[in-house]
Amino acid sequence: MNKNNRRSSSTSGHKRAGGAGKPRGGSSEQGSKRSEARVERDQRSGLSGARAAFGGGHSELNSAQTGQGRKGAARHASGGSGKRPANTALAGLPVEKNGEYTAEIIGIGHDGEGVGRVDGFTLFIPGALPGERVRVKVLKLKKQFGYAKLLEVQKASPDRVGPPCPIYDQCGGCQLQHLDYAAQLEVKRQLVVDNLERIGKLKVADRTGGVAGAADHYSGDYRMVKDAGQPADAGLGIPESQILNEDVLESAEVGKGMDTAGSAVSAINEADDSVGEGAYANNTGDADLYTGMAGSQGSLRSRELQPLQDTEFVDAASLLDSAGDGDAEILTQDGAGYEAAFAGTEGIVVYPTIGMDDPWRYRNKAQVPFGEEQGGLVGGFYAQGSHRIIDMEACLIQHSNNDEVIAKVKEIGRRLGIRAYREETHEGLLRHVVVKVGFRTGEIMVVLITNGEEIPRAAEWIREIRAAIPGVASICQNVNIGRTNVIFGRTTRVLWGHEVIYDYIGDVKFAISARSFFQVNPVQTEALYGKALEYAGLTGGETVVDAYCGIGTISLFLAKHAKKVYGVEIVPEAIEDAKRNALLNGISNAEFAVGGAEDVLPEWQRAGVRPDVIVVDPPRKGCDERLLDTILQLRPERVVYVSCNASTLARDLRVLEDGGYRTVSVQPVDMFPHTVHVENVALLVRCDTDV
């Protein structure tokens, strides 16, 4: 968790903000609209159970609400009280529109809103958190559920924090800044579990003793230590030769063995080397230790720092307590610990969400709409559920260079009297400004999206942007004259500098053009693709097909470990970028084709291509049904499914399982901290394959 986060003593509520998922082209525009509608309906009911994410004595959510996919009510029926107007909007309901009530919050919905109960009736309340008691005003009612505005937090969750963004209450970009980051990771894992179980009807593994999804995860290897004075069978650690930095042992915590429920354990990795002793005492991100004592399960929310002396290092396998006899246990994600904890259990292992050490300033791309107010040009993000632009000075999840460029464009535009585009009248010039930053290279691209060819005093724009922002390597104009809310038009031209900028994922270099899709969080992308590479199980002799390959990011990431990689994408410009990126990296064993994967894969099959591994990374709507059928016909040993939508992931995993595959595990990755979105990578193996 971010050690700079602080608990908020404020009891004021915060409005939910909406967010957007991954904007990218798909392998095909076809698909079952009815299926998509069903998934969207089920996703809308995607409640995160209070049982796993927060605990705190609240009964777990049984299922989503009825009506528009909300089926049934939660088991927990908290009482409610409040003012009731004389007239009831919907007969028989315990609440009325504009009435004020006290609600108990028992879960989180898929938009990050709190799920509350008043006299057994469900309300969705932006800004409320599980475990809280809140006063709300009902805004809208359906027969089985309603929407309410948060008026007051009467009893705050210990996971509530003060959002650092000054416009968080209005902006539509983030939904979870008011929730402690470690708790965000727990919520996101539970949302994945809920979707797998409810939409996919898939069994999720739970380990003996009731512990599921226990440990936080760092991207580095865990290093565990134990006090030598405790019984050997409660030993924690690995051989001393594998310690990354022996100096850090002086500030490590001590495992106290089986006599203590919730023993203190430290997980040391490269990121911890610079962490002082004071941070360890309260940093729940180091490791979450669980104990099997009396069937209890409890995350170590606070651990006492103790000196480490006479350290004994033992095999990590001794951590496991499969019998639940009370010995200290730790579930780790790297190495044998976590997987072995699930050994012999049935179902899909859903790992703890991989989070960021610093979950701020992670976005390499800003896509900012422009509008007008009395003071002139404004640029920012849309308010939740509207096209009203919230003018912003800074966005804390954007790279700081993005903020600098947007501020400079606003300044120039105001001074030159530039008019913003108005969709109502189709008048005005400036529609959007897109900024892209290479995290590793420092290169910056600025794209002005205009409603027309001519930019008044363009040379002045170029000169001032270059002078104000060191690192600008490309300034482009994209022309979009359509009556549409699609951001980019068909025509892009370079006003100054280069056609592309460059950045890296791992050791693979990518050229990024104005319209290229490139993952917006390069730090977490390496974690995501690293897990995809692990799941692919490549030894150097395999043939891999990458459906929905985009500009070749996954294809080229895998190519160095495979015999041959075939990538397919429906967007021609993306395939041109993929070919260019292969040449840029000297990769000759990757081949790319334009088209829908469901059409191209059968052609490759007829040409003799027999994939050992198929990787899919579809848009939010999930895989085309025909592509899933094609995968089942080709029968690769492994399918690696990268997903930005847990609902469609669950739907598609069900189809593949019914067709002869087994889902082994799912790894959630927090690509978008402080939003409700979570990326996942899943491993499926053919049922006749021993994995």
C-alpha positions in Angstrom: 0.0 0.0 0.0 1.1 3.6 -0.5 2.8 4.5 2.8 1.8 8.2 2.2 -1.9 7.3 2.5 -3.5 8.5 5.7 -6.8 7.7 7.3 -9.3 10.4 7.1 -11.0 11.6 10.3 -13.7 13.3 8.2 -17.1 11.8 8.1 -18.2 13.6 5.0 -19.2 11.5 2.0 -17.7 11.6 -1.4 -19.6 11.4 -4.7 -18.8 8.4 -6.9 -17.1 9.2 -10.2 -17.5 7.1 -13.3 -14.6 5.7 -15.3 -13.8 4.3 -18.7 -12.4 1.0 -19.6 -9.7 0.1 -22.2 -10.4 1.9 -25.5 -9.2 -0.5 -28.2 -10.4 -2.1 -31.4 -11.6 -5.7 -31.3 -11.0 -8.7 -33.5 -14.5 -8.4 -34.9 -17.5 -6.0 -34.5 -19.8 -9.0 -34.7 -21.1 -10.9 -31.7 -24.2 -11.7 -29.8 -25.9 -8.5 -28.6 -28.1 -10.5 -26.4 -25.1 -12.1 -24.8 -23.5 -8.7 -24.3 -26.7 -7.4 -22.7 -26.9 -10.3 -20.4 -23.3 -9.8 -19.2 -23.8 -6.0 -18.8 -26.9 -6.8 -16.8 -25.0 -9.3 -14.6 -22.1 -6.9 -14.3 -24.4 -4.2 -13.1 -25.2 -6.5 -10.2 -21.6 -7.3 -9.5 -21.4 -6.7 -5.8 -18.2 -7.3 -3.9 -18.9 -9.4 -0.9 -18.3 -7.7 2.5 -17.2 -11.2 3.7 -13.9 -11.1 1.9 -13.1 -7.5 1.2 -13.9 -6.0 4.6 -15.3 -8.4 7.1 -16.4 -6.5 10.2 -19.3 -8.7 11.2 -21.6 -8.0 8.3 -23.3 -10.9 6.7 -22.1 -11.8 3.3 -23.9 -10.8 0.1 -25.9 -13.7 -1.2 -26.6 -12.4 -4.7 -27.4 -9.2 -6.6 -30.7 -7.5 -6.5 -33.6 -8.3 -8.8 -34.8 -6.0 -11.6 -32.5 -5.3 -14.5 -30.4 -8.3 -13.4 -30.4 -7.7 -9.7 -31.6 -11.0 -8.4 -32.7 -11.4 -4.8 -31.7 -9.5 -1.8 -28.7 -9.8 0.5 -29.0 -12.1 3.5 -28.2 -9.2 5.8 -31.4 -7.1 6.3 -30.3 -4.1 8.3 -33.0 -1.9 9.8 -33.5 1.7 8.7 -35.2 4.8 9.9 -35.8 8.3 8.6 -38.1 10.9 7.3 -40.9 9.7 5.0 -42.9 12.1 2.8 -46.7 11.6 2.8 -46.9 10.2 -0.7 -45.3 7.0 -1.7 -43.9 6.9 -5.3 -44.0 3.1 -5.6 -46.6 1.4 -3.5 -45.3 -1.1 -0.9 -41.7 0.1 -0.8 -40.2 0.9 2.6 -38.5 4.0 1.1 -39.8 7.0 -0.9 -38.2 9.4 -3.4 -36.6 12.4 -1.6 -36.9 10.7 1.7 -34.0 10.6 4.1 -32.9 7.4 5.8 -30.2 5.6 7.7 -28.6 2.8 5.8 -26.1 0.1 6.7 -23.6 -0.5 3.9 -22.9 -4.2 3.2 -21.0 -4.3 -0.1 -19.6 -2.5 -3.2 -21.2 -2.4 -6.6 -19.4 -2.7 -9.9 -19.3 1.1 -10.2 -17.7 1.5 -6.8 -20.9 2.6 -5.1 -21.8 1.4 -1.7 -24.6 -1.2 -1.5 -26.9 -0.3 1.4 -30.0 -1.7 3.0 -33.0 0.1 4.5 -35.7 -2.2 5.9 -34.6 -4.9 3.5 -34.6 -2.6 0.5 -31.4 -2.1 -1.5 -30.0 1.3 -2.3 -26.9 2.1 -4.3 -25.0 5.0 -2.7 -22.0 6.5 -4.3 -19.2 7.3 -1.8 -20.3 4.9 0.9 -18.1 2.0 2.0 -18.9 -1.5 3.5 -19.2 -1.5 7.2 -20.4 2.1 7.3 -23.7 3.6 8.7 -24.8 6.5 6.6 -27.6 9.0 6.2 -28.8 9.2 2.6 -31.4 10.9 0.4 -33.3 8.7 -2.1 -33.0 10.1 -5.6 -34.5 7.4 -7.8 -36.6 4.3 -7.2 -37.1 1.0 -9.1 -39.3 -1.8 -7.9 -36.4 -3.8 -6.4 -33.7 -1.2 -5.8 -33.0 2.5 -5.8 -30.3 5.1 -5.9 -29.4 7.5 -3.1 -27.2 10.5 -2.3 -24.8 10.3 0.6 -25.6 13.0 3.1 -23.5 12.0 6.1 -21.2 9.2 7.3 -22.4 8.4 10.8 -20.0 5.5 11.3 -16.9 5.5 9.1 -15.1 2.4 7.8 -11.5 2.1 9.0 -10.6 1.8 5.3 -11.9 5.3 4.5 -9.2 7.8 3.6 -9.3 11.4 2.5 -9.0 11.6 -1.3 -6.1 13.8 -2.3 -7.6 15.0 -5.5 -9.3 18.4 -5.1 -12.0 17.7 -7.7 -12.6 14.0 -6.8 -16.2 14.8 -5.8 -17.0 16.1 -9.2 -14.7 14.4 -11.7 -15.7 11.2 -13.5 -12.2 9.7 -13.7 -11.8 7.9 -10.3 -14.2 6.0 -8.1 -12.1 4.7 -5.2 -9.8 7.4 -4.0 -11.8 7.4 -0.7 -10.9 3.8 -0.1 -7.5 2.7 1.3 -5.3 1.3 -1.4 -4.7 -2.1 0.2 -8.5 -2.4 0.6 -9.0 -1.5 -3.1 -6.8 -4.5 -4.0 -9.0 -6.8 -1.9 -12.2 -5.4 -3.4 -10.9 -5.9 -6.9 -10.0 -9.5 -6.3 -13.4 -10.1 -4.8 -15.1 -8.5 -7.8 -13.3 -11.0 -10.0 -14.3 -13.9 -7.7 -17.9 -12.8 -7.7 -18.1 -12.6 -11.5 -16.5 -16.0 -12.0 -18.9 -17.6 -9.5 -22.1 -15.8 -10.6 -21.7 -15.2 -14.3 -19.5 -18.1 -15.2 -20.9 -20.5 -12.7 -17.3 -21.5 -12.0 -15.9 -22.9 -8.8 -13.2 -20.8 -7.2 -10.8 -22.6 -5.0 -10.7 -21.9 -1.3 -8.0 -23.3 0.9 -8.5 -25.5 4.0 -9.2 -23.4 7.0 -11.2 -20.8 5.2 -8.4 -18.6 3.9 -8.9 -17.3 0.4 -7.0 -14.5 -1.3 -4.9 -13.7 1.7 -1.6 -12.0 0.8 -0.7 -8.7 -0.7 1.7 -9.0 -3.6 4.8 -7.1 -4.6 6.2 -7.5 -8.1 9.6 -8.6 -6.6 10.4 -12.0 -5.0 9.4 -12.4 -1.4 12.1 -12.9 1.2 10.8 -14.3 4.5 12.6 -14.6 7.8 12.0 -16.3 11.1 13.1 -16.0 14.7 15.4 -19.0 15.4 14.1 -19.3 18.9 10.7 -20.6 17.7 9.9 -24.2 16.8 11.4 -25.4 13.6 8.1 -26.6 12.2 6.8 -23.0 12.2 9.9 -22.0 10.3 9.6 -19.1 7.9 12.1 -18.2 5.2 14.3 -19.3 2.4 18.1 -20.1 2.3 20.3 -17.2 3.4 22.1 -17.2 0.0 18.9 -16.0 -1.6 18.5 -12.8 0.5 18.7 -9.8 -1.9 20.1 -7.4 0.6 21.4 -8.6 3.9 21.5 -5.1 5.4 17.8 -4.9 5.4 17.6 -7.8 7.9 18.3 -5.3 10.7 14.9 -3.8 10.1 12.9 -7.0 9.5 10.1 -8.3 11.6 10.3 -11.6 13.4 8.0 -14.5 13.0 7.0 -15.6 16.4 5.8 -19.1 15.7 2.8 -21.2 16.5 2.1 -19.7 19.9 0.8 -16.5 18.4 -2.3 -16.2 16.3 -1.4 -13.6 13.7 2.3 -13.9 14.0 4.6 -11.1 12.7 6.3 -11.9 9.5 8.2 -9.7 7.1 8.3 -10.1 3.3 11.4 -8.4 2.0 12.0 -7.6 -1.6 14.0 -5.1 -3.6 11.4 -2.4 -3.1 11.8 -2.8 0.7 15.5 -2.2 0.7 15.1 1.5 1.2 12.2 1.2 3.7 13.1 2.2 7.3 12.1 0.5 10.5 9.3 2.9 11.2 7.5 2.0 8.0 7.4 -1.7 8.8 5.4 -1.3 12.0 2.3 -0.1 10.1 2.8 -1.1 6.5 0.3 -3.8 5.8 1.6 -4.1 2.2 4.7 -6.0 3.3 2.8 -9.3 3.8 -0.5 -10.6 5.1 0.0 -13.5 7.5 -2.8 -16.0 8.2 -3.1 -18.6 10.9 -5.0 -21.8 10.9 -5.5 -21.7 14.7 -9.1 -22.7 15.6 -10.1 -22.1 12.0 -9.6 -18.4 12.3 -8.4 -16.1 9.6 -7.1 -12.6 10.2 -5.0 -10.2 8.3 -2.2 -8.6 10.2 -3.4 -5.0 10.2 -0.7 -4.1 12.8 2.5 -5.8 13.7 5.1 -4.9 16.4 8.6 -4.3 15.2 11.2 -6.5 16.9 14.9 -6.9 16.3 16.2 -9.9 14.3 18.9 -12.0 15.9 20.4 -15.4 15.2 18.2 -15.8 12.1 17.6 -19.4 10.8 16.5 -19.8 7.2 14.5 -22.8 6.2 12.6 -24.0 3.1 9.5 -22.0 2.3 7.5 -25.3 2.1 7.5 -25.5 5.9 5.2 -22.5 5.9 2.2 -24.5 5.0 -0.3 -25.6 7.5 -2.6 -27.9 5.5 -3.8 -29.5 8.7 -4.8 -26.2 10.2 -3.1 -27.0 13.5 -2.3 -23.5 14.4 1.2 -23.1 13.1 2.0 -19.8 11.6 1.4 -19.6 7.8 2.1 -17.1 5.1 0.6 -17.2 1.6 3.0 -15.8 -0.9 2.5 -15.4 -4.6 6.1 -16.0 -5.8 7.4 -19.4 -5.2 5.6 -22.5 -3.8 3.8 -21.0 -0.8 0.6 -19.7 -2.3 0.0 -22.4 -4.9 0.8 -25.2 -2.5 -1.7 -23.7 -0.1 -4.4 -24.6 -2.6 -2.9 -28.0 -3.5 -5.6 -30.7 -3.6 -8.5 -28.2 -3.7 -10.9 -28.0 -6.6 -11.6 -24.9 -8.6 -9.8 -21.8 -10.0 -7.1 -20.2 -7.9 -7.7 -16.4 -7.9 -4.5 -14.8 -6.7 -4.3 -11.5 -4.7 -4.4 -8.5 -6.9 -1.0 -7.2 -8.0 -0.9 -3.6 -6.9 1.6 -0.7 -7.3 4.2 0.4 -4.8 3.1 4.0 -5.7 -0.4 4.1 -7.2 -0.2 7.7 -8.4 1.0 9.4 -11.6 0.8 6.1 -13.5 -1.0 7.0 -16.7 1.2 7.6 -19.8 -1.7 9.0 -21.8 -4.2 11.9 -21.2 -7.2 12.2 -23.5 -8.8 15.5 -22.5 -12.1 17.0 -23.9 -12.2 20.8 -24.2 -15.1 23.2 -23.7 -15.9 26.7 -22.8 -17.0 28.6 -19.8 -17.3 32.4 -19.2 -13.6 32.6 -18.6 -12.8 31.0 -21.9 -11.3 27.6 -22.8 -11.6 24.8 -20.3 -10.1 21.3 -20.4 -10.6 18.4 -18.0 -12.7 15.3 -17.6 -16.5 14.7 -17.7 -18.5 14.9 -14.6 -20.1 11.5 -13.7 -22.9 10.6 -16.0 -22.7 13.8 -18.1 -20.9 15.7 -20.8 -20.2 18.6 -18.5 -16.4 19.2 -18.4 -14.8 19.7 -15.0 -11.9 22.0 -15.6 -8.7 20.6 -14.0 -5.4 22.0 -13.0 -3.8 18.6 -12.3 -4.8 14.9 -12.4 -3.0 12.8 -9.8 -3.2 9.6 -11.8 -1.7 11.3 -14.9 2.1 11.6 -15.6 3.0 15.2 -14.6 4.1 15.9 -18.2 0.5 15.4 -19.3 -0.7 18.0 -16.8 1.9 20.5 -18.0 0.9 20.1 -21.7 -2.8 20.4 -21.0 -2.2 23.6 -19.0 -0.1 25.1 -21.7 -2.6 24.3 -24.4 -5.3 26.0 -22.4 -3.2 29.0 -21.8 -2.3 29.4 -25.5 -5.9 28.8 -26.6 -7.3 31.4 -24.2 -4.8 34.0 -25.3 -5.4 33.3 -29.0 -9.2 33.3 -28.6 -9.6 29.7 -29.8 -13.1 28.4 -29.6 -13.8 24.9 -28.3 -16.0 22.5 -30.2 -19.7 22.4 -29.2 -21.4 19.1 -30.1 -24.9 20.8 -30.0 -24.1 23.2 -32.8 -21.1 21.5 -34.5 -19.2 24.7 -34.2 -15.8 25.6 -32.7 -12.4 24.2 -33.4 -10.7 22.4 -30.5 -12.3 19.1 -29.6 -9.7 17.1 -27.6 -6.1 17.2 -26.7 -4.2 13.9 -26.4 -0.8 13.7 -24.7 1.4 10.6 -24.7 4.5 10.1 -22.6 7.2 7.5 -22.9 8.0 6.6 -19.3 11.4 5.1 -20.1 12.4 7.5 -23.0 10.9 10.7 -21.7 9.5 11.5 -25.1 6.2 13.4 -25.4 3.6 13.5 -28.2 0.9 16.2 -28.3 -2.1 15.6 -30.5 -4.6 18.5 -31.2 -7.9 17.1 -32.4 -9.8 19.7 -34.3 -13.1 20.3 -36.1 -11.4 21.5 -39.3 -8.1 21.6 -41.1 -6.9 25.1 -40.2 -5.3 25.9 -36.8 -5.0 29.7 -36.4 -1.4 30.8 -35.7 -0.2 27.1 -35.7 3.5 28.2 -35.7 2.9 30.0 -32.4 1.3 27.0 -30.8 4.3 24.8 -31.8 6.9 27.3 -30.6 5.3 27.9 -27.2 4.6 24.2 -26.5 8.2 23.3 -27.4 9.6 26.1 -25.2 7.4 25.2 -22.2 7.7 21.4 -22.2 11.1 19.9 -22.6 10.9 16.4 -24.1 8.2 17.2 -26.7 9.2 15.1 -29.7 6.1 15.2 -31.8 3.2 17.7 -32.3 0.3 16.3 -34.4 -3.1 17.4 -35.6 -6.0 15.0 -36.0 -9.0 16.2 -38.0 -12.4 15.0 -36.9 -15.3 16.9 -38.6 -17.9 14.2 -37.9 -21.0 14.7 -35.7 -19.9 12.0 -33.4 -18.4 11.5 -29.9 -15.7 9.3 -31.4 -12.5 11.1 -30.4 -10.2 10.5 -33.4 -11.0 11.3 -37.1 -9.4 9.6 -40.1 -6.7 12.2 -40.9 -3.6 12.8 -38.8 -0.7 15.0 -39.9 2.6 15.9 -38.2 2.8 19.6 -37.4 6.3 19.4 -36.0 8.8 16.6 -35.0 8.4 12.9 -35.5 5.5 10.7 -36.5 6.0 8.5 -33.4 7.5 8.4 -30.0 9.1 5.4 -28.3 8.7 3.5 -25.1 9.5 0.0 -23.7 7.7 -2.9 -22.1 10.4 -5.0 -20.6 13.2 -5.0 -23.1 11.0 -4.6 -26.1 10.9 -1.2 -27.7 7.7 0.1 -29.3 6.9 2.9 -31.7 3.7 4.8 -30.6 1.8 6.8 -33.2 -1.0 9.3 -32.5 -3.7 6.6 -33.0 -1.8 3.6 -31.6 -3.3 1.7 -28.7 -0.6 1.3 -26.0 -1.3 0.2 -22.5 -1.6 3.3 -20.3 0.2 1.9 -17.2 3.6 0.7 -18.4 4.7 -0.4 -14.9 1.7 -2.7 -14.4 1.8 -3.8 -18.0 5.2 -5.5 -17.4 3.6 -7.4 -14.5 0.6 -8.3 -16.6 2.6 -9.5 -19.6 5.1 -11.3 -17.3 2.3 -13.3 -15.9 1.0 -14.0 -19.4 4.5 -15.2 -20.4 4.6 -17.5 -17.3 1.1 -18.9 -18.1 2.1 -19.5 -21.8 4.8 -22.0 -20.5 7.1 -21.3 -23.4 10.3 -23.4 -23.8 11.4 -22.0 -27.2 9.7 -24.6 -29.4 6.1 -23.5 -29.4 3.9 -21.9 -31.9 1.8 -19.0 -30.4 -1.2 -17.2 -31.9 -2.0 -13.7 -30.5 -5.6 -12.8 -31.3 -6.4 -9.1 -30.9 -2.7 -8.4 -31.1 -3.0 -4.6 -31.5 0.5 -3.1 -32.2 2.1 -6.3 -31.2 2.8 -5.7 -27.6 2.1 -9.2 -26.3 3.2 -10.9 -29.5 6.7 -9.3 -29.4 6.9 -9.8 -25.6 6.4 -13.5 -26.2 8.3 -13.9 -29.5 11.8 -14.1 -27.8 10.6 -17.2 -25.9 8.7 -19.0 -28.7 9.5 -20.7 -32.0 6.9 -18.6 -33.9 4.3 -16.1 -33.1 1.3 -15.2 -35.3 -0.6 -12.0 -34.5 -4.0 -10.9 -35.9 -5.9 -7.6 -35.5 -8.8 -6.1 -37.3 -7.3 -2.5 -37.4 -5.0 -2.2 -40.4 -3.0 0.7 -38.8 -2.3 -1.4 -35.8 -0.8 -4.2 -37.9 1.4 -1.7 -39.7 2.7 -0.6 -36.3 3.2 -4.3 -35.2 5.3 -5.0 -38.2 7.3 -1.8 -37.6 7.8 -2.8 -34.0 9.1 -6.2 -35.0 11.7 -4.7 -37.3 12.6 -2.2 -34.6 13.5 -5.0 -32.2 15.1 -7.3 -34.8 12.4 -9.9 -34.2 12.0 -12.2 -37.3 9.8 -15.0 -35.9 6.6 -12.9 -35.6 4.1 -12.7 -38.5 1.1 -10.4 -38.5 -2.2 -10.3 -40.5 -5.2 -7.9 -40.8 -8.6 -9.3 -40.1 -10.9 -10.8 -37.6 -9.2 -13.6 -35.6 -12.2 -15.8 -36.1 -11.6 -15.6 -39.9 -7.8 -15.6 -40.0 -7.2 -18.5 -37.7 -9.0 -21.0 -39.9 -6.9 -19.8 -42.8 -3.7 -20.3 -40.9 -5.0 -23.7 -39.9 -5.5 -24.7 -43.5 -2.0 -23.5 -44.2 -0.7 -25.9 -41.6 -0.4 -23.7 -38.5 -1.0 -25.7 -35.3 -0.8 -23.4 -32.3 0.4 -24.8 -29.0 -0.7 -21.6 -27.2 -3.4 -19.1 -28.1 -3.4 -15.7 -26.3 -6.5 -13.5 -26.4 -6.7 -9.8 -25.2 -10.1 -8.7 -26.4 -11.9 -5.4 -25.8 -14.5 -5.1 -23.0 -17.2 -6.9 -24.8 -15.0 -10.1 -24.7 -14.2 -12.6 -27.4 -16.3 -13.0 -30.5 -18.4 -16.2 -30.2 -16.9 -17.5 -33.5 -13.4 -17.0 -32.2 -14.2 -19.1 -29.1 -15.6 -21.8 -31.5 -12.4 -21.6 -33.5 -10.2 -22.0 -30.4 -12.2 -25.1 -29.4 -11.6 -26.5 -32.9 -7.9 -25.8 -32.9 -7.5 -27.3 -29.4 -4.2 -25.7 -28.3 -2.7 -27.1 -25.1 -3.0 -23.7 -23.4 -5.1 -20.6 -23.7 -4.0 -17.4 -22.0 -6.8 -14.9 -21.6 -6.0 -11.3 -20.9 -9.1 -9.4 -19.9 -10.1 -5.8 -19.0 -13.7 -6.9 -18.1 -14.2 -9.6 -15.4 -17.8 -10.1 -16.5 -17.1 -11.1 -20.1 -14.0 -13.0 -18.9 -16.3 -15.2 -16.7 -18.7 -15.7 -19.6 -16.0 -16.7 -22.0 -14.2 -19.0 -19.5 -17.5 -20.9 -19.1 -17.7 -21.4 -22.9 -14.1 -22.7 -23.0 -14.6 -25.0 -20.0 -17.8 -26.5 -21.5 -15.7 -27.1 -24.6 -13.0 -29.2 -22.9 -10.7 -26.7 -21.1 -10.0 -26.2 -17.4 -9.3 -22.8 -15.9 -6.3 -23.2 -13.6 -5.8 -19.7 -12.2 -6.6 -16.1 -12.6 -4.3 -13.2 -11.7 -5.9 -9.8 -11.2 -3.6 -6.9 -11.9 -4.4 -3.3 -10.8 -3.7 -1.4 -14.0 -6.0 1.5 -13.0 -5.5 2.3 -9.3 -8.3 4.3 -7.7 -10.8 3.2 -10.3 -13.1 0.2 -10.2 -11.4 -1.4 -13.2 -9.1 -4.4 -12.9 -7.2 -6.3 -15.5 -6.9 -10.1 -15.4 -4.9 -12.8 -17.0 -6.2 -16.4 -16.9 -4.6 -19.7 -17.7 -6.7 -22.5 -19.3 -5.4 -25.9 -20.2 -6.9 -28.6 -22.3 -8.5 -31.2 -20.0 -6.2 -33.9 -21.4 -3.1 -31.9 -20.6 -1.3 -32.4 -17.3 -0.5 -28.9 -16.0 
